[in-house]
Amino acid sequence: MIHITRTIALNEAELAESFVRASGPGGQNVNKVSTAVQLKFNAVASPSLPDDVRARLLVLAGARASSDGVITITAQRFRLQSRNRADALEKLVELIRAACHKLKPRRATRPSRASKERRLDNKKQRSEVKRGRSNRMDY
């Protein structure tokens, strides 16, 4: 079990890993060994996630989520396959933890009268400064 929060834990069977060749530095080794990891997690079919967390997770995943709800995370920062596996898992855990936090709804506000007046006064002062720079002569 992979513990995300006190109430959410993922079963390892819900994750699918595949290994591909990584791009970037690594010398000849990069052409021979598949060290990059693609971690796939089906968020829609996961019984471990509450519905509200699942919805936020799919929004946060963005382009990493497919149309059928499978989130794909690729990790290729390291030259070792084991470190890339740990990195991909950590990315998924952080994404799910971020989805656990509910955003406070924005409350619409309006600027006060004093702030509007300050803004207009600053605009007038700036306008005077710029007008003073011109070499136009008013006769």
N, CA, C and O atoms as a GROMACS GRO file, in nm:
protein
  556
    1MET      N    1   0.083  -0.119   0.000
    1MET     CA    2   0.000   0.000   0.000
    1MET      C    3   0.088   0.125   0.000
    1MET      O    4   0.188   0.133   0.071
    2ILE      N    5   0.047   0.220  -0.081
    2ILE     CA    6   0.116   0.349  -0.089
    2ILE      C    7   0.028   0.450  -0.017
    2ILE      O    8  -0.082   0.481  -0.062
    3HIS      N    9   0.077   0.502   0.094
    3HIS     CA   10  -0.002   0.595   0.175
    3HIS      C   11   0.013   0.737   0.121
    3HIS      O   12   0.123   0.790   0.110
    4ILE      N   13  -0.101   0.796   0.088
    4ILE     CA   14  -0.104   0.933   0.037
    4ILE      C   15  -0.134   1.029   0.152
    4ILE      O   16  -0.055   1.120   0.179
    5THR      N   17  -0.246   1.009   0.217
    5THR     CA   18  -0.284   1.084   0.336
    5THR      C   19  -0.326   0.983   0.442
    5THR      O   20  -0.311   0.862   0.423
    6ARG      N   21  -0.379   1.033   0.554
    6ARG     CA   22  -0.425   0.941   0.658
    6ARG      C   23  -0.544   0.858   0.612
    6ARG      O   24  -0.563   0.746   0.659
    7THR      N   25  -0.623   0.911   0.520
    7THR     CA   26  -0.744   0.841   0.477
    7THR      C   27  -0.733   0.778   0.338
    7THR      O   28  -0.816   0.695   0.302
    8ILE      N   29  -0.632   0.816   0.261
    8ILE     CA   30  -0.619   0.766   0.124
    8ILE      C   31  -0.491   0.685   0.111
    8ILE      O   32  -0.382   0.730   0.146
    9ALA      N   33  -0.506   0.564   0.060
    9ALA     CA   34  -0.390   0.478   0.030
    9ALA      C   35  -0.418   0.406  -0.102
    9ALA      O   36  -0.530   0.361  -0.127
   10LEU      N   37  -0.316   0.398  -0.186
   10LEU     CA   38  -0.328   0.331  -0.315
   10LEU      C   39  -0.272   0.191  -0.307
   10LEU      O   40  -0.172   0.166  -0.239
   11ASN      N   41  -0.336   0.100  -0.376
   11ASN     CA   42  -0.284  -0.035  -0.389
   11ASN      C   43  -0.184  -0.036  -0.505
   11ASN      O   44  -0.209   0.027  -0.608
   12GLU      N   45  -0.072  -0.106  -0.490
   12GLU     CA   46   0.028  -0.111  -0.596
   12GLU      C   47  -0.028  -0.172  -0.724
   12GLU      O   48   0.022  -0.144  -0.833
   13ALA      N   49  -0.131  -0.254  -0.713
   13ALA     CA   50  -0.190  -0.318  -0.831
   13ALA      C   51  -0.261  -0.217  -0.921
   13ALA      O   52  -0.287  -0.246  -1.038
   14GLU      N   53  -0.293  -0.099  -0.869
   14GLU     CA   54  -0.360   0.004  -0.949
   14GLU      C   55  -0.262   0.077  -1.040
   14GLU      O   56  -0.305   0.152  -1.129
   15LEU      N   57  -0.133   0.057  -1.020
   15LEU     CA   58  -0.031   0.126  -1.099
   15LEU      C   59   0.027   0.031  -1.203
   15LEU      O   60   0.044  -0.088  -1.178
   16ALA      N   61   0.057   0.086  -1.320
   16ALA     CA   62   0.122   0.008  -1.425
   16ALA      C   63   0.247   0.083  -1.469
   16ALA      O   64   0.241   0.202  -1.501
   17GLU      N   65   0.360   0.014  -1.469
   17GLU     CA   66   0.485   0.076  -1.510
   17GLU      C   67   0.533   0.017  -1.641
   17GLU      O   68   0.520  -0.102  -1.666
   18SER      N   69   0.588   0.104  -1.725
   18SER     CA   70   0.656   0.057  -1.845
   18SER      C   71   0.785   0.136  -1.856
   18SER      O   72   0.794   0.249  -1.808
   19PHE      N   73   0.883   0.075  -1.918
   19PHE     CA   74   1.015   0.136  -1.926
   19PHE      C   75   1.049   0.164  -2.072
   19PHE      O   76   1.032   0.079  -2.159
   20VAL      N   77   1.096   0.286  -2.095
   20VAL     CA   78   1.130   0.329  -2.230
   20VAL      C   79   1.270   0.389  -2.227
   20VAL      O   80   1.325   0.416  -2.121
   21ARG      N   81   1.325   0.410  -2.344
   21ARG     CA   82   1.456   0.472  -2.351
   21ARG      C   83   1.445   0.621  -2.324
   21ARG      O   84   1.356   0.689  -2.375
   22ALA      N   85   1.535   0.670  -2.243
   22ALA     CA   86   1.533   0.810  -2.204
   22ALA      C   87   1.611   0.894  -2.304
   22ALA      O   88   1.703   0.844  -2.369
   23SER      N   89   1.574   1.019  -2.316
   23SER     CA   90   1.651   1.112  -2.397
   23SER      C   91   1.752   1.182  -2.307
   23SER      O   92   1.746   1.168  -2.185
   24GLY      N   93   1.842   1.256  -2.365
   24GLY     CA   94   1.936   1.333  -2.287
   24GLY      C   95   2.068   1.263  -2.266
   24GLY      O   96   2.100   1.167  -2.335
   25PRO      N   97   2.148   1.313  -2.169
   25PRO     CA   98   2.282   1.260  -2.149
   25PRO      C   99   2.281   1.118  -2.096
   25PRO      O  100   2.182   1.073  -2.039
   26GLY      N  101   2.390   1.049  -2.115
   26GLY     CA  102   2.402   0.913  -2.068
   26GLY      C  103   2.500   0.834  -2.152
   26GLY      O  104   2.525   0.717  -2.125
   27GLY      N  105   2.555   0.896  -2.255
   27GLY     CA  106   2.652   0.829  -2.339
   27GLY      C  107   2.591   0.717  -2.419
   27GLY      O  108   2.474   0.724  -2.458
   28GLN      N  109   2.668   0.613  -2.444
   28GLN     CA  110   2.619   0.500  -2.521
   28GLN      C  111   2.511   0.424  -2.445
   28GLN      O  112   2.427   0.355  -2.503
   29ASN      N  113   2.515   0.438  -2.313
   29ASN     CA  114   2.419   0.366  -2.229
   29ASN      C  115   2.275   0.405  -2.262
   29ASN      O  116   2.184   0.323  -2.252
   30VAL      N  117   2.254   0.531  -2.302
   30VAL     CA  118   2.119   0.580  -2.327
   30VAL      C  119   2.056   0.509  -2.447
   30VAL      O  120   1.933   0.501  -2.458
   31ASN      N  121   2.139   0.457  -2.537
   31ASN     CA  122   2.086   0.388  -2.655
   31ASN      C  123   2.058   0.240  -2.630
   31ASN      O  124   1.994   0.175  -2.711
   32LYS      N  125   2.107   0.188  -2.516
   32LYS     CA  126   2.095   0.045  -2.492
   32LYS      C  127   1.996   0.010  -2.382
   32LYS      O  128   1.930  -0.094  -2.388
   33VAL      N  129   1.984   0.095  -2.283
   33VAL     CA  130   1.909   0.060  -2.162
   33VAL      C  131   1.784   0.147  -2.151
   33VAL      O  132   1.791   0.268  -2.174
   34SER      N  133   1.673   0.086  -2.118
   34SER     CA  134   1.548   0.160  -2.099
   34SER      C  135   1.538   0.202  -1.953
   34SER      O  136   1.494   0.125  -1.868
   35THR      N  137   1.579   0.325  -1.926
   35THR     CA  138   1.581   0.371  -1.787
   35THR      C  139   1.465   0.464  -1.754
   35THR      O  140   1.432   0.481  -1.637
   36ALA      N  141   1.403   0.525  -1.853
   36ALA     CA  142   1.291   0.614  -1.825
   36ALA      C  143   1.167   0.532  -1.788
   36ALA      O  144   1.147   0.422  -1.840
   37VAL      N  145   1.086   0.586  -1.699
   37VAL     CA  146   0.968   0.515  -1.648
   37VAL      C  147   0.843   0.590  -1.689
   37VAL      O  148   0.836   0.712  -1.676
   38GLN      N  149   0.744   0.517  -1.739
   38GLN     CA  150   0.611   0.571  -1.761
   38GLN      C  151   0.518   0.503  -1.662
   38GLN      O  152   0.495   0.382  -1.670
   39LEU      N  153   0.466   0.580  -1.569
   39LEU     CA  154   0.376   0.528  -1.466
   39LEU      C  155   0.233   0.563  -1.506
   39LEU      O  156   0.202   0.680  -1.529
   40LYS      N  157   0.147   0.463  -1.515
   40LYS     CA  158   0.007   0.486  -1.553
   40LYS      C  159  -0.082   0.453  -1.434
   40LYS      O  160  -0.066   0.351  -1.368
   41PHE      N  161  -0.178   0.544  -1.410
   41PHE     CA  162  -0.273   0.529  -1.299
   41PHE      C  163  -0.411   0.563  -1.351
   41PHE      O  164  -0.436   0.674  -1.398
   42ASN      N  165  -0.502   0.467  -1.343
   42ASN     CA  166  -0.639   0.489  -1.389
   42ASN      C  167  -0.718   0.553  -1.275
   42ASN      O  168  -0.767   0.484  -1.186
   43ALA      N  169  -0.730   0.684  -1.279
   43ALA     CA  170  -0.795   0.758  -1.171
   43ALA      C  171  -0.945   0.734  -1.169
   43ALA      O  172  -1.006   0.734  -1.062
   44VAL      N  173  -1.005   0.714  -1.285
   44VAL     CA  174  -1.151   0.695  -1.293
   44VAL      C  175  -1.191   0.562  -1.230
   44VAL      O  176  -1.293   0.555  -1.162
   45ALA      N  177  -1.114   0.457  -1.253
   45ALA     CA  178  -1.149   0.324  -1.204
   45ALA      C  179  -1.094   0.295  -1.065
   45ALA      O  180  -1.118   0.187  -1.011
   46SER      N  181  -1.020   0.388  -1.005
   46SER     CA  182  -0.957   0.363  -0.876
   46SER      C  183  -1.060   0.367  -0.763
   46SER      O  184  -1.130   0.468  -0.747
   47PRO      N  185  -1.071   0.259  -0.685
   47PRO     CA  186  -1.163   0.260  -0.570
   47PRO      C  187  -1.104   0.334  -0.451
   47PRO      O  188  -1.175   0.357  -0.353
   48SER      N  189  -0.978   0.371  -0.456
   48SER     CA  190  -0.911   0.434  -0.343
   48SER      C  191  -0.940   0.582  -0.330
   48SER      O  192  -0.922   0.639  -0.222
   49LEU      N  193  -0.985   0.645  -0.437
   49LEU     CA  194  -1.003   0.790  -0.435
   49LEU      C  195  -1.148   0.829  -0.415
   49LEU      O  196  -1.237   0.774  -0.480
   50PRO      N  197  -1.173   0.925  -0.325
   50PRO     CA  198  -1.308   0.982  -0.316
   50PRO      C  199  -1.342   1.060  -0.443
   50PRO      O  200  -1.253   1.103  -0.516
   51ASP      N  201  -1.470   1.077  -0.468
   51ASP     CA  202  -1.514   1.140  -0.594
   51ASP      C  203  -1.463   1.283  -0.609
   51ASP      O  204  -1.422   1.322  -0.719
   52ASP      N  205  -1.464   1.362  -0.501
   52ASP     CA  206  -1.420   1.501  -0.514
   52ASP      C  207  -1.269   1.508  -0.541
   52ASP      O  208  -1.224   1.593  -0.618
   53VAL      N  209  -1.192   1.421  -0.478
   53VAL     CA  210  -1.047   1.418  -0.503
   53VAL      C  211  -1.019   1.373  -0.645
   53VAL      O  212  -0.929   1.426  -0.711
   54ARG      N  213  -1.095   1.275  -0.693
   54ARG     CA  214  -1.077   1.225  -0.829
   54ARG      C  215  -1.100   1.336  -0.932
   54ARG      O  216  -1.024   1.350  -1.027
   55ALA      N  217  -1.205   1.415  -0.911
   55ALA     CA  218  -1.237   1.524  -1.004
   55ALA      C  219  -1.125   1.629  -1.004
   55ALA      O  220  -1.084   1.674  -1.111
   56ARG      N  221  -1.077   1.668  -0.885
   56ARG     CA  222  -0.969   1.767  -0.878
   56ARG      C  223  -0.839   1.711  -0.936
   56ARG      O  224  -0.762   1.784  -0.998
   57LEU      N  225  -0.815   1.581  -0.916
   57LEU     CA  226  -0.694   1.519  -0.968
   57LEU      C  227  -0.690   1.524  -1.120
   57LEU      O  228  -0.586   1.554  -1.178
   58LEU      N  229  -0.802   1.495  -1.183
   58LEU     CA  230  -0.806   1.496  -1.329
   58LEU      C  231  -0.786   1.638  -1.384
   58LEU      O  232  -0.726   1.656  -1.490
   59VAL      N  233  -0.836   1.737  -1.311
   59VAL     CA  234  -0.815   1.876  -1.354
   59VAL      C  235  -0.669   1.914  -1.336
   59VAL      O  236  -0.610   1.977  -1.424
   60LEU      N  237  -0.610   1.877  -1.222
   60LEU     CA  238  -0.470   1.911  -1.196
   60LEU      C  239  -0.375   1.839  -1.292
   60LEU      O  240  -0.272   1.894  -1.330
   61ALA      N  241  -0.410   1.718  -1.331
   61ALA     CA  242  -0.322   1.640  -1.419
   61ALA      C  243  -0.313   1.704  -1.557
   61ALA      O  244  -0.209   1.695  -1.622
   62GLY      N  245  -0.418   1.768  -1.602
   62GLY     CA  246  -0.416   1.839  -1.730
   62GLY      C  247  -0.386   1.748  -1.847
   62GLY      O  248  -0.459   1.652  -1.871
   63ALA      N  249  -0.279   1.778  -1.919
   63ALA     CA  250  -0.244   1.702  -2.040
   63ALA      C  251  -0.191   1.562  -2.006
   63ALA      O  252  -0.185   1.476  -2.093
   64ARG      N  253  -0.154   1.539  -1.880
   64ARG     CA  254  -0.106   1.406  -1.842
   64ARG      C  255  -0.220   1.306  -1.830
   64ARG      O  256  -0.196   1.186  -1.825
   65ALA      N  257  -0.344   1.355  -1.825
   65ALA     CA  258  -0.460   1.267  -1.816
   65ALA      C  259  -0.521   1.248  -1.954
   65ALA      O  260  -0.540   1.344  -2.029
   66SER      N  261  -0.552   1.123  -1.987
   66SER     CA  262  -0.615   1.094  -2.115
   66SER      C  263  -0.765   1.115  -2.103
   66SER      O  264  -0.816   1.141  -1.994
   67SER      N  265  -0.836   1.103  -2.214
   67SER     CA  266  -0.981   1.125  -2.213
   67SER      C  267  -1.054   1.018  -2.132
   67SER      O  268  -1.165   1.043  -2.083
   68ASP      N  269  -0.994   0.900  -2.117
   68ASP     CA  270  -1.061   0.795  -2.038
   68ASP      C  271  -1.015   0.794  -1.892
   68ASP      O  272  -1.047   0.701  -1.819
   69GLY      N  273  -0.940   0.896  -1.849
   69GLY     CA  274  -0.906   0.911  -1.708
   69GLY      C  275  -0.779   0.843  -1.663
   69GLY      O  276  -0.758   0.826  -1.543
   70VAL      N  277  -0.693   0.803  -1.756
   70VAL     CA  278  -0.566   0.741  -1.719
   70VAL      C  279  -0.459   0.850  -1.714
   70VAL      O  280  -0.437   0.921  -1.812
   71ILE      N  281  -0.394   0.861  -1.599
   71ILE     CA  282  -0.289   0.961  -1.580
   71ILE      C  283  -0.154   0.894  -1.608
   71ILE      O  284  -0.123   0.790  -1.550
   72THR      N  285  -0.076   0.954  -1.696
   72THR     CA  286   0.056   0.901  -1.731
   72THR      C  287   0.162   0.998  -1.684
   72THR      O  288   0.162   1.116  -1.720
   73ILE      N  289   0.253   0.947  -1.601
   73ILE     CA  290   0.363   1.028  -1.550
   73ILE      C  291   0.493   0.967  -1.600
   73ILE      O  292   0.518   0.848  -1.584
   74THR      N  293   0.576   1.051  -1.662
   74THR     CA  294   0.705   1.006  -1.715
   74THR      C  295   0.816   1.063  -1.630
   74THR      O  296   0.815   1.181  -1.597
   75ALA      N  297   0.912   0.978  -1.594
   75ALA     CA  298   1.027   1.022  -1.515
   75ALA      C  299   1.154   0.974  -1.584
   75ALA      O  300   1.170   0.855  -1.610
   76GLN      N  301   1.244   1.068  -1.614
   76GLN     CA  302   1.370   1.032  -1.679
   76GLN      C  303   1.483   1.122  -1.632
   76GLN      O  304   1.582   1.140  -1.704
   77ARG      N  305   1.469   1.178  -1.513
   77ARG     CA  306   1.573   1.268  -1.462
   77ARG      C  307   1.704   1.198  -1.432
   77ARG      O  308   1.812   1.255  -1.448
   78PHE      N  309   1.693   1.073  -1.388
   78PHE     CA  310   1.811   1.001  -1.340
   78PHE      C  311   1.857   0.897  -1.440
   78PHE      O  312   1.783   0.860  -1.532
   79ARG      N  313   1.980   0.850  -1.423
   79ARG     CA  314   2.034   0.749  -1.513
   79ARG      C  315   2.001   0.608  -1.468
   79ARG      O  316   2.022   0.512  -1.541
   80LEU      N  317   1.948   0.595  -1.346
   80LEU     CA  318   1.914   0.463  -1.293
   80LEU      C  319   1.764   0.441  -1.300
   80LEU      O  320   1.685   0.531  -1.268
   81GLN      N  321   1.725   0.324  -1.342
   81GLN     CA  322   1.583   0.290  -1.353
   81GLN      C  323   1.515   0.294  -1.217
   81GLN      O  324   1.401   0.339  -1.207
   82SER      N  325   1.582   0.249  -1.114
   82SER     CA  326   1.522   0.246  -0.980
   82SER      C  327   1.493   0.387  -0.928
   82SER      O  328   1.390   0.410  -0.865
   83ARG      N  329   1.583   0.480  -0.955
   83ARG     CA  330   1.560   0.619  -0.910
   83ARG      C  331   1.448   0.684  -0.990
   83ARG      O  332   1.371   0.763  -0.935
   84ASN      N  333   1.439   0.652  -1.118
   84ASN     CA  334   1.329   0.705  -1.199
   84ASN      C  335   1.195   0.649  -1.155
   84ASN      O  336   1.094   0.719  -1.158
   85ARG      N  337   1.193   0.523  -1.113
   85ARG     CA  338   1.068   0.463  -1.061
   85ARG      C  339   1.023   0.538  -0.936
   85ARG      O  340   0.906   0.572  -0.922
   86ALA      N  341   1.117   0.561  -0.846
   86ALA     CA  342   1.084   0.633  -0.722
   86ALA      C  343   1.040   0.776  -0.752
   86ALA      O  344   0.950   0.828  -0.687
   87ASP      N  345   1.104   0.838  -0.850
   87ASP     CA  346   1.070   0.975  -0.888
   87ASP      C  347   0.929   0.982  -0.946
   87ASP      O  348   0.853   1.073  -0.912
   88ALA      N  349   0.893   0.888  -1.032
   88ALA     CA  350   0.759   0.886  -1.091
   88ALA      C  351   0.654   0.864  -0.984
   88ALA      O  352   0.549   0.929  -0.986
   89LEU      N  353   0.680   0.774  -0.892
   89LEU     CA  354   0.585   0.747  -0.784
   89LEU      C  355   0.568   0.870  -0.695
   89LEU      O  356   0.457   0.902  -0.652
   90GLU      N  357   0.678   0.940  -0.668
   90GLU     CA  358   0.672   1.059  -0.586
   90GLU      C  359   0.592   1.170  -0.655
   90GLU      O  360   0.517   1.243  -0.590
   91LYS      N  361   0.608   1.182  -0.787
   91LYS     CA  362   0.530   1.280  -0.863
   91LYS      C  363   0.381   1.251  -0.853
   91LYS      O  364   0.300   1.342  -0.836
   92LEU      N  365   0.344   1.124  -0.864
   92LEU     CA  366   0.203   1.086  -0.854
   92LEU      C  367   0.148   1.115  -0.715
   92LEU      O  368   0.038   1.168  -0.702
   93VAL      N  369   0.225   1.080  -0.613
   93VAL     CA  370   0.180   1.103  -0.475
   93VAL      C  371   0.160   1.252  -0.450
   93VAL      O  372   0.061   1.292  -0.390
   94GLU      N  373   0.253   1.335  -0.497
   94GLU     CA  374   0.240   1.480  -0.479
   94GLU      C  375   0.119   1.534  -0.554
   94GLU      O  376   0.050   1.625  -0.505
   95LEU      N  377   0.092   1.481  -0.672
   95LEU     CA  378  -0.024   1.525  -0.749
   95LEU      C  379  -0.154   1.490  -0.676
   95LEU      O  380  -0.246   1.571  -0.671
   96ILE      N  381  -0.161   1.371  -0.620
   96ILE     CA  382  -0.282   1.331  -0.547
   96ILE      C  383  -0.296   1.412  -0.419
   96ILE      O  384  -0.407   1.451  -0.382
   97ARG      N  385  -0.184   1.438  -0.351
   97ARG     CA  386  -0.192   1.521  -0.228
   97ARG      C  387  -0.240   1.662  -0.261
   97ARG      O  388  -0.317   1.722  -0.185
   98ALA      N  389  -0.196   1.715  -0.374
   98ALA     CA  390  -0.242   1.848  -0.414
   98ALA      C  391  -0.392   1.846  -0.444
   98ALA      O  392  -0.462   1.945  -0.420
   99ALA      N  393  -0.440   1.734  -0.498
   99ALA     CA  394  -0.583   1.724  -0.530
   99ALA      C  395  -0.668   1.707  -0.405
   99ALA      O  396  -0.789   1.727  -0.410
  100CYS      N  397  -0.608   1.671  -0.294
  100CYS     CA  398  -0.684   1.653  -0.169
  100CYS      C  399  -0.724   1.786  -0.107
  100CYS      O  400  -0.818   1.791  -0.028
  101HIS      N  401  -0.654   1.892  -0.141
  101HIS     CA  402  -0.683   2.023  -0.083
  101HIS      C  403  -0.794   2.092  -0.161
  101HIS      O  404  -0.786   2.107  -0.283
  102LYS      N  405  -0.897   2.133  -0.089
  102LYS     CA  406  -1.007   2.205  -0.152
  102LYS      C  407  -0.970   2.352  -0.162
  102LYS      O  408  -0.921   2.411  -0.066
  103LEU      N  409  -0.995   2.411  -0.277
  103LEU     CA  410  -0.971   2.553  -0.294
  103LEU      C  411  -1.088   2.632  -0.238
  103LEU      O  412  -1.204   2.595  -0.256
  104LYS      N  413  -1.055   2.741  -0.170
  104LYS     CA  414  -1.162   2.826  -0.120
  104LYS      C  415  -1.225   2.900  -0.237
  104LYS      O  416  -1.153   2.950  -0.324
  105PRO      N  417  -1.356   2.907  -0.242
  105PRO     CA  418  -1.418   2.980  -0.353
  105PRO      C  419  -1.386   3.130  -0.343
  105PRO      O  420  -1.382   3.187  -0.234
  106ARG      N  421  -1.364   3.189  -0.456
  106ARG     CA  422  -1.331   3.331  -0.459
  106ARG      C  423  -1.456   3.413  -0.431
  106ARG      O  424  -1.563   3.389  -0.488
  107ARG      N  425  -1.440   3.510  -0.343
  107ARG     CA  426  -1.552   3.599  -0.312
  107ARG      C  427  -1.530   3.729  -0.388
  107ARG      O  428  -1.425   3.791  -0.377
  108ALA      N  429  -1.630   3.768  -0.464
  108ALA     CA  430  -1.618   3.888  -0.547
  108ALA      C  431  -1.609   4.012  -0.458
  108ALA      O  432  -1.687   4.028  -0.365
  109THR      N  433  -1.513   4.098  -0.488
  109THR     CA  434  -1.496   4.223  -0.414
  109THR      C  435  -1.492   4.338  -0.512
  109THR      O  436  -1.471   4.319  -0.632
  110ARG      N  437  -1.512   4.458  -0.459
  110ARG     CA  438  -1.506   4.577  -0.542
  110ARG      C  439  -1.407   4.673  -0.480
  110ARG      O  440  -1.392   4.676  -0.357
  111PRO      N  441  -1.338   4.752  -0.561
  111PRO     CA  442  -1.243   4.848  -0.504
  111PRO      C  443  -1.318   4.959  -0.429
  111PRO      O  444  -1.428   4.999  -0.468
  112SER      N  445  -1.256   5.008  -0.323
  112SER     CA  446  -1.320   5.114  -0.245
  112SER      C  447  -1.312   5.246  -0.321
  112SER      O  448  -1.237   5.259  -0.418
  113ARG      N  449  -1.389   5.343  -0.275
  113ARG     CA  450  -1.388   5.474  -0.339
  113ARG      C  451  -1.251   5.540  -0.324
  113ARG      O  452  -1.200   5.601  -0.418
  114ALA      N  453  -1.191   5.527  -0.206
  114ALA     CA  454  -1.059   5.587  -0.182
  114ALA      C  455  -0.954   5.526  -0.275
  114ALA      O  456  -0.869   5.598  -0.328
  115SER      N  457  -0.959   5.394  -0.296
  115SER     CA  458  -0.858   5.332  -0.384
  115SER      C  459  -0.879   5.376  -0.529
  115SER      O  460  -0.782   5.392  -0.604
  116LYS      N  461  -1.005   5.396  -0.570
  116LYS     CA  462  -1.030   5.447  -0.705
  116LYS      C  463  -0.973   5.588  -0.720
  116LYS      O  464  -0.912   5.621  -0.822
  117GLU      N  465  -0.995   5.670  -0.618
  117GLU     CA  466  -0.944   5.808  -0.625
  117GLU      C  467  -0.792   5.811  -0.626
  117GLU      O  468  -0.732   5.890  -0.699
  118ARG      N  469  -0.728   5.726  -0.545
  118ARG     CA  470  -0.582   5.719  -0.545
  118ARG      C  471  -0.530   5.679  -0.682
  118ARG      O  472  -0.432   5.734  -0.731
  119ARG      N  473  -0.596   5.582  -0.745
  119ARG     CA  474  -0.554   5.538  -0.878
  119ARG      C  475  -0.566   5.651  -0.980
  119ARG      O  476  -0.475   5.672  -1.061
  120LEU      N  477  -0.677   5.723  -0.976
  120LEU     CA  478  -0.695   5.833  -1.070
  120LEU      C  479  -0.597   5.946  -1.043
  120LEU      O  480  -0.547   6.008  -1.138
  121ASP      N  481  -0.567   5.975  -0.914
  121ASP     CA  482  -0.468   6.078  -0.883
  121ASP      C  483  -0.330   6.039  -0.936
  121ASP      O  484  -0.258   6.122  -0.991
  122ASN      N  485  -0.294   5.912  -0.919
  122ASN     CA  486  -0.164   5.865  -0.970
  122ASN      C  487  -0.160   5.876  -1.122
  122ASN      O  488  -0.056   5.910  -1.179
  123LYS      N  489  -0.271   5.846  -1.189
  123LYS     CA  490  -0.275   5.858  -1.334
  123LYS      C  491  -0.258   6.004  -1.377
  123LYS      O  492  -0.188   6.033  -1.475
  124LYS      N  493  -0.320   6.096  -1.304
  124LYS     CA  494  -0.308   6.239  -1.337
  124LYS      C  495  -0.164   6.286  -1.318
  124LYS      O  496  -0.110   6.359  -1.401
  125GLN      N  497  -0.102   6.243  -1.207
  125GLN     CA  498   0.037   6.283  -1.182
  125GLN      C  499   0.129   6.228  -1.291
  125GLN      O  500   0.218   6.299  -1.339
  126ARG      N  501   0.109   6.105  -1.329
  126ARG     CA  502   0.192   6.043  -1.432
  126ARG      C  503   0.171   6.115  -1.566
  126ARG      O  504   0.265   6.135  -1.642
  127SER      N  505   0.048   6.153  -1.593
  127SER     CA  506   0.016   6.225  -1.715
  127SER      C  507   0.088   6.361  -1.718
  127SER      O  508   0.141   6.402  -1.822
  128GLU      N  509   0.090   6.429  -1.605
  128GLU     CA  510   0.160   6.558  -1.598
  128GLU      C  511   0.310   6.541  -1.619
  128GLU      O  512   0.373   6.623  -1.687
  129VAL      N  513   0.367   6.435  -1.562
  129VAL     CA  514   0.509   6.409  -1.581
  129VAL      C  515   0.539   6.388  -1.729
  129VAL      O  516   0.636   6.443  -1.782
  130LYS      N  517   0.457   6.309  -1.795
  130LYS     CA  518   0.481   6.279  -1.935
  130LYS      C  519   0.457   6.402  -2.023
  130LYS      O  520   0.526   6.424  -2.122
  131ARG      N  521   0.356   6.482  -1.986
  131ARG     CA  522   0.330   6.602  -2.063
  131ARG      C  523   0.446   6.700  -2.050
  131ARG      O  524   0.478   6.772  -2.144
  132GLY      N  525   0.509   6.704  -1.932
  132GLY     CA  526   0.624   6.792  -1.910
  132GLY      C  527   0.746   6.751  -1.990
  132GLY      O  528   0.834   6.833  -2.014
  133ARG      N  529   0.754   6.627  -2.032
  133ARG     CA  530   0.867   6.579  -2.111
  133ARG      C  531   0.858   6.619  -2.258
  133ARG      O  532   0.959   6.623  -2.329
  134SER      N  533   0.739   6.649  -2.304
  134SER     CA  534   0.724   6.677  -2.447
  134SER      C  535   0.787   6.811  -2.480
  134SER      O  536   0.789   6.902  -2.396
  135ASN      N  537   0.838   6.825  -2.600
  135ASN     CA  538   0.898   6.952  -2.641
  135ASN      C  539   0.800   7.037  -2.719
  135ASN      O  540   0.838   7.131  -2.789
  136ARG      N  541   0.673   7.003  -2.706
  136ARG     CA  542   0.568   7.079  -2.772
  136ARG      C  543   0.548   7.212  -2.700
  136ARG      O  544   0.543   7.218  -2.578
  137MET      N  545   0.536   7.317  -2.777
  137MET     CA  546   0.516   7.449  -2.714
  137MET      C  547   0.374   7.491  -2.735
  137MET      O  548   0.324   7.493  -2.848
  138ASP      N  549   0.309   7.526  -2.628
  138ASP     CA  550   0.172   7.576  -2.635
  138ASP      C  551   0.177   7.729  -2.630
  138ASP      O  552   0.213   7.785  -2.526
  139TYR      N  553   0.141   7.796  -2.740
  139TYR     CA  554   0.141   7.944  -2.742
  139TYR      C  555   0.004   7.996  -2.728
  139TYR      O  556  -0.016   8.117  -2.728
   0.00000   0.00000   0.00000
